[in-house]
Amino acid sequence: MPVDWNLYPENWRDFSWWVRHVRAQGRCECTGQCGLHQPNPRTRRCDERHHTPAHWARGIVKLTTAHLCDCNPLCTIPTHVIAACQRCHLRIDRFKHAQTRRQRTRYLPDPAPPETPSGAPKPPQDEPDHATPRHTNPTQTLGH
Protein backbone atom coordinates (compact mmCIF):
# COMPACT_ATOMS: atom_id res chain seq x y z
CA MET A 1 0.00 0.00 0.00
CA PRO A 2 1.53 3.35 -0.97
CA VAL A 3 2.32 5.82 1.80
CA ASP A 4 0.58 9.20 1.77
CA TRP A 5 3.32 11.35 3.29
CA ASN A 6 0.84 14.26 3.61
CA LEU A 7 -0.71 12.43 6.60
CA TYR A 8 2.59 12.43 8.52
CA PRO A 9 4.22 15.25 10.49
CA GLU A 10 6.98 17.19 8.77
CA ASN A 11 9.69 15.67 10.99
CA TRP A 12 8.39 12.09 10.59
CA ARG A 13 11.44 10.64 8.82
CA ASP A 14 13.85 11.86 11.50
CA PHE A 15 11.51 10.80 14.31
CA SER A 16 10.97 7.37 12.76
CA TRP A 17 14.73 6.85 12.34
CA TRP A 18 15.28 7.77 16.00
CA VAL A 19 12.59 5.30 17.15
CA ARG A 20 13.94 2.41 15.03
CA HIS A 21 17.69 2.88 15.44
CA VAL A 22 18.30 4.75 18.69
CA ARG A 23 15.50 3.78 21.03
CA ALA A 24 14.86 0.24 19.69
CA GLN A 25 18.51 -0.35 18.75
CA GLY A 26 17.48 -2.05 15.51
CA ARG A 27 15.15 -4.59 17.14
CA CYS A 28 11.37 -4.95 16.88
CA GLU A 29 9.78 -3.50 20.05
CA CYS A 30 6.51 -5.43 19.77
CA THR A 31 5.61 -7.18 23.03
CA GLY A 32 2.19 -8.47 22.02
CA GLN A 33 0.52 -5.46 20.40
CA CYS A 34 0.31 -7.57 17.21
CA GLY A 35 -1.47 -10.43 18.97
CA LEU A 36 1.65 -12.60 19.11
CA HIS A 37 4.45 -12.68 21.72
CA GLN A 38 2.00 -13.17 24.58
CA PRO A 39 3.26 -13.50 28.17
CA ASN A 40 4.78 -16.90 28.80
CA PRO A 41 5.19 -16.44 31.87
CA ARG A 42 6.58 -12.94 31.31
CA THR A 43 6.11 -10.51 28.44
CA ARG A 44 8.13 -11.60 25.43
CA ARG A 45 9.53 -9.21 22.87
CA CYS A 46 9.68 -10.02 19.15
CA ASP A 47 13.23 -11.08 18.29
CA GLU A 48 13.38 -9.77 14.69
CA ARG A 49 16.29 -7.41 13.94
CA HIS A 50 16.70 -4.82 11.20
CA HIS A 51 18.48 -6.01 8.01
CA THR A 52 18.77 -9.65 9.11
CA PRO A 53 17.02 -12.75 7.73
CA ALA A 54 13.55 -13.04 9.27
CA HIS A 55 13.00 -15.80 11.83
CA TRP A 56 9.22 -16.01 11.44
CA ALA A 57 8.70 -14.88 7.85
CA ARG A 58 10.51 -14.88 4.53
CA GLY A 59 13.06 -12.33 3.46
CA ILE A 60 15.03 -9.65 5.24
CA VAL A 61 13.57 -7.72 8.19
CA LYS A 62 12.98 -4.01 7.67
CA LEU A 63 11.95 -2.16 10.78
CA THR A 64 9.09 0.28 10.45
CA THR A 65 7.45 2.64 12.92
CA ALA A 66 3.93 1.59 13.91
CA HIS A 67 1.38 3.90 15.51
CA LEU A 68 -0.44 2.42 18.50
CA CYS A 69 -2.75 5.42 18.78
CA ASP A 70 -5.64 6.84 16.76
CA CYS A 71 -4.27 10.38 16.70
CA ASN A 72 -5.41 12.39 13.72
CA PRO A 73 -3.22 13.83 12.31
CA LEU A 74 -0.57 11.21 13.05
CA CYS A 75 1.67 12.21 15.94
CA THR A 76 5.33 12.01 16.95
CA ILE A 77 4.74 11.20 20.60
CA PRO A 78 7.32 8.52 21.49
CA THR A 79 4.94 6.56 23.73
CA HIS A 80 2.40 6.31 20.87
CA VAL A 81 4.70 4.39 18.50
CA ILE A 82 6.96 1.33 18.43
CA ALA A 83 9.61 0.08 16.05
CA ALA A 84 8.06 -2.98 14.42
CA CYS A 85 9.12 -5.61 11.90
CA GLN A 86 6.90 -5.97 8.84
CA ARG A 87 4.99 -8.93 10.31
CA CYS A 88 4.15 -7.17 13.59
CA HIS A 89 3.33 -3.85 11.88
CA LEU A 90 0.88 -5.48 9.45
CA ARG A 91 -0.80 -7.35 12.31
CA ILE A 92 -1.04 -4.18 14.43
CA ASP A 93 -2.70 -2.34 11.52
CA ARG A 94 -4.92 -5.24 10.39
CA PHE A 95 -8.15 -3.65 11.65
CA LYS A 96 -7.33 -0.31 9.99
CA HIS A 97 -6.53 -2.14 6.74
CA ALA A 98 -9.81 -4.09 6.92
CA GLN A 99 -11.78 -0.88 7.47
CA THR A 100 -10.04 0.80 4.52
CA ARG A 101 -10.73 -2.25 2.33
CA ARG A 102 -14.44 -2.21 3.29
CA GLN A 103 -14.71 1.50 2.51
CA ARG A 104 -12.89 1.10 -0.80
CA THR A 105 -14.97 -1.87 -1.99
CA ARG A 106 -18.24 -0.26 -0.93
CA TYR A 107 -17.92 2.18 -3.83
CA LEU A 108 -16.80 -0.26 -6.52
CA PRO A 109 -19.29 -0.90 -9.36
CA ASP A 110 -20.93 -4.31 -9.64
CA PRO A 111 -18.81 -6.72 -11.64
CA ALA A 112 -19.65 -7.05 -15.34
CA PRO A 113 -21.31 -10.28 -16.48
CA PRO A 114 -18.85 -12.92 -17.66
CA GLU A 115 -18.11 -12.93 -21.38
CA THR A 116 -17.19 -15.70 -23.78
CA PRO A 117 -13.85 -15.53 -25.63
CA SER A 118 -15.65 -14.12 -28.69
CA GLY A 119 -16.86 -11.19 -26.64
CA ALA A 120 -20.55 -12.15 -26.66
CA PRO A 121 -22.24 -12.49 -23.27
CA LYS A 122 -22.77 -16.06 -22.06
CA PRO A 123 -26.34 -17.34 -22.31
CA PRO A 124 -28.28 -17.50 -19.05
CA GLN A 125 -27.91 -20.79 -17.17
CA ASP A 126 -31.62 -21.67 -17.31
CA GLU A 127 -31.87 -21.51 -21.14
CA PRO A 128 -30.31 -24.25 -23.30
CA ASP A 129 -27.52 -23.26 -25.66
CA HIS A 130 -28.97 -24.32 -29.06
CA ALA A 131 -25.68 -23.81 -30.88
CA THR A 132 -24.17 -26.81 -29.10
CA PRO A 133 -25.05 -30.18 -30.69
CA ARG A 134 -26.56 -32.72 -28.35
CA HIS A 135 -24.39 -35.56 -29.63
CA THR A 136 -20.65 -35.70 -29.38
CA ASN A 137 -19.87 -38.53 -31.78
CA PRO A 138 -19.22 -37.07 -35.28
CA THR A 139 -20.35 -40.33 -36.93
CA GLN A 140 -23.81 -40.01 -35.42
CA THR A 141 -26.43 -38.30 -37.53
CA LEU A 142 -29.74 -36.95 -36.44
CA GLY A 143 -32.86 -38.56 -37.91
CA HIS A 144 -31.10 -41.29 -39.97
C-alpha distance (Angstrom), angle and dihedral (degrees) to the residues before:
residue distance angle dihedral
M1 . . .
P2 3.80 . .
V3 3.80 118.1 .
D4 3.80 118.6 -118.9
W5 3.80 99.7 -147.5
N6 3.83 89.8 -170.0
L7 3.83 88.0 75.6
Y8 3.81 92.5 58.9
P9 3.80 129.0 78.8
E10 3.79 117.3 -99.3
N11 3.82 92.8 -108.8
W12 3.83 94.1 46.6
R13 3.82 97.6 116.5
D14 3.81 93.2 53.0
F15 3.80 92.4 43.0
S16 3.81 92.2 48.0
W17 3.82 91.6 49.4
W18 3.82 90.2 51.0
V19 3.83 91.8 50.4
R20 3.83 94.1 48.1
H21 3.81 101.3 39.6
V22 3.81 108.0 24.3
R23 3.77 106.6 30.4
A24 3.84 98.2 30.2
Q25 3.81 94.0 32.5
G26 3.80 91.1 -139.1
R27 3.81 95.7 -53.9
C28 3.81 129.6 113.5
E29 3.83 108.7 -101.8
C30 3.81 96.0 -157.6
T31 3.80 112.1 130.0
G32 3.79 98.2 174.2
Q33 3.80 103.8 -46.8
C34 3.82 86.8 119.2
G35 3.80 93.2 54.3
L36 3.81 93.5 -103.5
H37 3.82 129.7 85.9
Q38 3.80 92.6 53.8
P39 3.81 120.6 179.4
N40 3.79 111.5 -75.2
P41 3.14 94.7 -173.8
R42 3.81 92.2 -44.6
T43 3.78 131.0 23.7
R44 3.78 110.7 -74.7
R45 3.78 123.8 -150.8
C46 3.81 123.0 -142.9
D47 3.80 108.5 -100.9
E48 3.83 98.9 -148.3
R49 3.82 115.2 125.3
H50 3.80 130.1 -158.3
H51 3.84 116.2 -93.3
T52 3.81 95.2 4.8
P53 3.82 129.6 111.4
A54 3.80 109.5 -82.7
H55 3.80 117.4 -107.9
W56 3.81 96.7 -157.5
A57 3.80 102.5 27.7
R58 3.79 139.8 29.2
G59 3.76 125.0 -83.3
I60 3.77 134.5 13.6
V61 3.81 121.7 -33.9
K62 3.80 116.7 -114.2
L63 3.77 114.1 -172.6
T64 3.77 116.8 -135.2
T65 3.79 132.3 -177.6
A66 3.81 113.4 -110.0
H67 3.80 124.2 -162.0
L68 3.79 114.7 -133.7
C69 3.79 92.3 -174.1
D70 3.80 136.0 70.8
C71 3.80 94.8 -131.4
N72 3.77 113.8 153.2
P73 2.97 114.3 -132.0
L74 3.81 95.0 32.3
C75 3.79 112.2 -100.5
T76 3.80 139.2 -141.5
I77 3.79 96.7 -140.2
P78 3.83 105.6 138.4
T79 3.80 94.4 -141.7
H80 3.83 90.6 54.8
V81 3.82 95.4 60.9
I82 3.80 140.7 50.9
A83 3.77 134.1 -166.3
A84 3.80 104.6 -110.4
C85 3.79 137.0 -178.1
Q86 3.81 116.1 -123.8
R87 3.82 93.1 -97.4
C88 3.82 94.9 51.9
H89 3.82 93.6 41.7
L90 3.81 93.1 52.5
R91 3.80 90.8 47.9
I92 3.82 92.1 48.0
D93 3.82 90.3 51.8
R94 3.83 96.3 40.3
F95 3.82 94.3 108.3
K96 3.81 92.4 48.3
H97 3.81 89.7 48.8
A98 3.82 91.5 49.4
Q99 3.80 91.1 50.3
T100 3.82 91.4 49.3
R101 3.82 90.6 48.3
R102 3.83 91.4 50.9
Q103 3.81 91.5 49.5
R104 3.79 92.3 46.7
T105 3.82 95.5 48.3
R106 3.80 92.9 44.7
Y107 3.80 89.3 72.1
L108 3.80 98.7 43.0
P109 3.83 116.0 112.3
D110 3.80 119.0 -111.6
P111 3.78 111.8 -86.8
A112 3.81 116.5 -95.4
P113 3.81 117.3 -108.4
P114 3.79 113.6 -92.6
E115 3.79 115.8 -92.5
T116 3.78 132.3 -149.3
P117 3.82 119.2 -119.5
S118 3.82 89.7 -98.4
G119 3.78 90.0 59.3
A120 3.81 96.5 -111.6
P121 3.80 116.6 124.9
K122 3.81 115.6 -102.7
P123 3.80 115.2 -104.5
P124 3.80 115.8 -104.4
Q125 3.80 114.4 -89.0
D126 3.81 95.0 -118.8
E127 3.84 95.2 56.7
P128 3.82 120.4 72.8
D129 3.78 117.6 -117.2
H130 3.85 101.6 -121.4
A131 3.80 93.5 -169.3
T132 3.80 90.7 69.6
P133 3.83 114.0 82.3
R134 3.77 115.1 -126.5
H135 3.80 93.7 -135.1
T136 3.75 125.1 63.1
N137 3.80 101.0 -166.2
P138 3.84 109.2 91.9
T139 3.82 91.1 -152.9
Q140 3.78 91.6 61.0
T141 3.78 116.9 93.0
L142 3.73 128.1 -164.6
G143 3.81 117.4 -116.3
H144 3.85 97.6 3.0
